[in-house]
């Protein structure tokens, strides 16, 4: 009787150990695959962004006083240095540049349509995932953050988005900077700032957005 009991107990222990080892192997395999996938995504992101040259150098992002920062969704009518041109955001309509009673939409759709580099950056992960073109704008309008600034002469845009909230690269775009030269009617790509939030000690994306 005791021998049968001990044998069954031993067999049960062997089964539990085997199951534990199998579970450990499965979890380890999943973790390794996730790490390998994350490494591939980070390499893709870095190479992709480095392949897009800036149009002008010498720009940086900072919380120092300087260019007036305007949250895209909270912008009020702002008069530029010429005293005649204004920026105005209209709820459910968009961002407008107004001059001599002529209105021009210069928000997200304007950037997509007038800057090949903005379009290429905005579609970074769509190209990686092979997302159909007609589906791309939907996610960008939901997860993207577009901040607008002005020095009184031109309009500056900080664009970024975050689709995942872990440490993976997949679906995330760190801050990028663009300048709309009003006199030339041309959009310039000024830079990509992958370490900006880390350098500023920003742990919550909402802090960046509020600034």
C-alpha positions as CSV (number, residue, x, y, z in Angstrom):
1,X,0.0,0.0,0.0
2,X,2.7,2.4,1.0
3,X,4.7,1.4,-2.1
4,X,1.8,2.2,-4.4
5,X,1.2,5.5,-2.6
6,X,4.9,6.5,-2.9
7,X,5.0,5.4,-6.5
8,X,1.9,7.5,-7.4
9,X,3.3,10.4,-5.5
10,X,6.6,10.1,-7.3
11,X,4.8,9.8,-10.7
12,X,2.7,12.9,-9.8
13,X,5.9,14.8,-8.9
14,X,7.6,13.9,-12.1
15,X,4.5,15.1,-14.1
16,X,4.5,18.4,-12.2
17,X,8.2,18.9,-12.8
18,X,7.8,18.1,-16.5
19,X,4.8,20.4,-16.8
20,X,6.8,23.2,-15.0
21,X,9.7,22.8,-17.3
22,X,7.5,22.8,-20.4
23,X,5.7,25.9,-19.2
24,X,9.1,27.6,-18.5
25,X,10.2,26.7,-22.0
26,X,7.1,28.1,-23.6
27,X,7.2,31.4,-21.6
28,X,10.9,31.7,-22.3
29,X,10.3,31.2,-26.0
30,X,7.6,33.8,-26.1
31,X,9.8,36.3,-24.3
32,X,12.7,35.6,-26.7
33,X,10.4,36.0,-29.7
34,X,9.1,39.3,-28.3
35,X,12.6,40.6,-27.6
36,X,13.7,39.5,-31.1
37,X,10.7,41.2,-32.7
38,X,11.3,44.4,-30.6
39,X,15.0,44.5,-31.6
40,X,13.9,44.2,-35.3
41,X,11.3,47.0,-34.9
42,X,13.9,49.3,-33.2
43,X,16.4,48.6,-35.9
44,X,13.8,49.4,-38.6
45,X,12.7,52.6,-36.8
46,X,16.2,53.9,-36.5
47,X,17.2,53.1,-40.1
48,X,13.9,54.4,-41.4
49,X,14.3,57.8,-39.7
50,X,17.9,58.1,-40.5
51,X,17.1,57.6,-44.2
52,X,15.0,60.9,-44.2
53,X,17.4,63.9,-44.4
54,X,16.4,67.2,-42.8
55,X,15.9,70.2,-45.0
56,X,17.4,72.6,-42.5
57,X,19.8,72.1,-39.5
58,X,20.4,73.8,-36.2
59,X,16.9,73.4,-34.6
60,X,16.2,71.8,-31.3
61,X,13.2,71.3,-29.0
62,X,13.3,73.0,-25.6
63,X,11.1,74.2,-22.8
64,X,13.2,77.4,-22.7
65,X,11.3,80.7,-23.4
66,X,11.3,81.5,-27.0
67,X,8.8,80.5,-29.7
68,X,5.3,80.8,-28.5
69,X,3.9,77.2,-28.0
70,X,0.3,76.7,-28.9
71,X,-1.6,73.4,-28.3
72,X,-3.2,72.5,-31.5
73,X,-6.6,71.9,-30.0
74,X,-6.6,75.0,-27.8
75,X,-5.2,77.6,-30.2
76,X,-7.0,81.0,-30.2
77,X,-6.8,83.6,-32.9
78,X,-3.1,84.6,-33.0
79,X,-1.9,87.6,-35.0
80,X,1.5,87.3,-36.6
81,X,4.2,89.9,-36.8
82,X,2.9,91.5,-40.0
83,X,-0.3,92.5,-38.1
84,X,-2.5,91.2,-40.9
85,X,-2.1,87.4,-40.9
86,X,-3.7,85.3,-38.2
87,X,-3.8,81.7,-37.0
88,X,-7.1,80.3,-35.9
89,X,-8.2,76.9,-34.8
90,X,-11.9,76.0,-35.3
91,X,-13.4,73.1,-33.4
92,X,-14.3,70.2,-35.7
93,X,-13.0,72.2,-38.6
94,X,-9.2,72.6,-38.4
95,X,-6.3,75.1,-38.2
96,X,-6.5,78.0,-40.5
97,X,-4.2,80.8,-41.8
98,X,-6.1,83.9,-42.6
99,X,-4.8,86.8,-44.7
100,X,-6.7,89.5,-46.6
101,X,-10.0,87.6,-45.9
102,X,-8.5,84.5,-47.6
103,X,-8.5,81.4,-45.5
104,X,-6.2,78.4,-45.9
105,X,-6.3,75.2,-43.9
106,X,-2.8,74.3,-42.6
107,X,-3.4,71.5,-40.2
108,X,-2.8,67.7,-40.4
109,X,-4.4,67.3,-43.8
110,X,-2.3,70.2,-45.2
111,X,0.9,68.6,-44.0
112,X,0.0,65.2,-45.5
113,X,-0.8,66.8,-48.8
114,X,2.1,69.3,-49.0
115,X,5.1,67.5,-47.4
116,X,6.4,64.2,-48.8
117,X,8.7,63.9,-45.7
118,X,5.8,64.5,-43.3
119,X,3.7,61.9,-45.2
120,X,6.6,59.4,-45.1
121,X,7.2,59.9,-41.4
122,X,3.5,59.7,-40.5
123,X,3.2,56.4,-42.4
124,X,6.3,54.9,-40.8
125,X,4.6,51.9,-39.2
126,X,1.9,51.6,-41.8
127,X,4.7,50.8,-44.3
128,X,6.2,48.3,-41.8
129,X,2.9,46.5,-41.3
130,X,1.7,46.9,-44.9
131,X,-1.4,48.8,-43.9
132,X,-3.6,49.6,-46.9
133,X,-3.3,53.3,-47.9
134,X,-7.0,54.0,-47.4
135,X,-6.8,52.9,-43.7
136,X,-3.7,54.8,-42.7
137,X,-5.0,58.2,-41.8
138,X,-7.6,56.8,-39.3
139,X,-5.0,55.7,-36.7
140,X,-2.9,58.8,-37.1
141,X,-5.8,61.1,-36.4
142,X,-6.7,59.1,-33.2
143,X,-3.3,58.6,-31.7
144,X,-1.2,61.4,-33.2
145,X,-0.4,64.6,-31.3
146,X,0.2,67.8,-33.4
147,X,1.4,70.8,-31.6
148,X,1.7,74.2,-33.3
149,X,4.1,77.1,-32.6
150,X,4.9,80.4,-34.2
151,X,7.7,82.9,-34.1
152,X,5.4,85.5,-35.6
153,X,6.7,84.8,-39.1
154,X,6.4,81.1,-39.8
155,X,4.5,78.2,-38.4
156,X,6.2,75.2,-36.6
157,X,4.7,71.8,-36.0
158,X,5.7,69.1,-33.5
159,X,4.3,65.8,-34.5
160,X,4.4,62.5,-32.6
161,X,2.2,59.5,-31.9
162,X,2.0,56.5,-29.5
163,X,0.1,53.4,-30.3
164,X,1.7,51.2,-27.6
165,X,2.5,52.2,-24.0
166,X,5.3,49.7,-23.2
167,X,9.0,50.0,-24.0
168,X,8.6,48.5,-27.5
169,X,9.2,50.6,-30.6
170,X,6.3,49.3,-32.5
171,X,3.6,51.9,-33.3
172,X,5.5,54.8,-31.7
173,X,6.9,58.0,-33.2
174,X,9.1,60.3,-31.1
175,X,8.9,64.1,-31.7
176,X,9.5,65.4,-35.2
177,X,9.7,69.1,-36.1
178,X,8.5,70.8,-39.3
179,X,8.4,74.5,-40.4
180,X,5.8,76.0,-42.7
181,X,7.4,78.9,-44.5
182,X,4.4,81.1,-45.2
183,X,6.1,83.4,-47.7
184,X,7.4,80.4,-49.8
185,X,4.3,78.3,-49.1
186,X,6.6,75.4,-48.4
187,X,6.9,72.8,-45.6
188,X,10.4,72.0,-44.3
189,X,11.5,69.0,-42.2
190,X,13.7,70.2,-39.4
191,X,14.5,67.1,-37.3
192,X,13.7,64.0,-35.3
193,X,14.2,64.0,-31.5
194,X,14.1,60.4,-30.2
195,X,15.6,61.2,-26.8
196,X,13.8,64.4,-26.0
197,X,11.3,63.1,-23.4
198,X,14.0,61.1,-21.7
199,X,16.4,64.1,-21.6
200,X,13.6,66.2,-20.2
201,X,12.6,63.6,-17.6
202,X,9.1,63.3,-19.1
203,X,7.5,60.1,-17.9
204,X,3.9,60.9,-19.0
205,X,3.1,61.8,-22.6
206,X,0.4,64.1,-21.3
207,X,3.1,66.3,-19.8
208,X,4.7,66.7,-23.2
209,X,1.3,67.4,-24.8
210,X,0.4,70.1,-22.2
211,X,3.7,71.9,-22.9
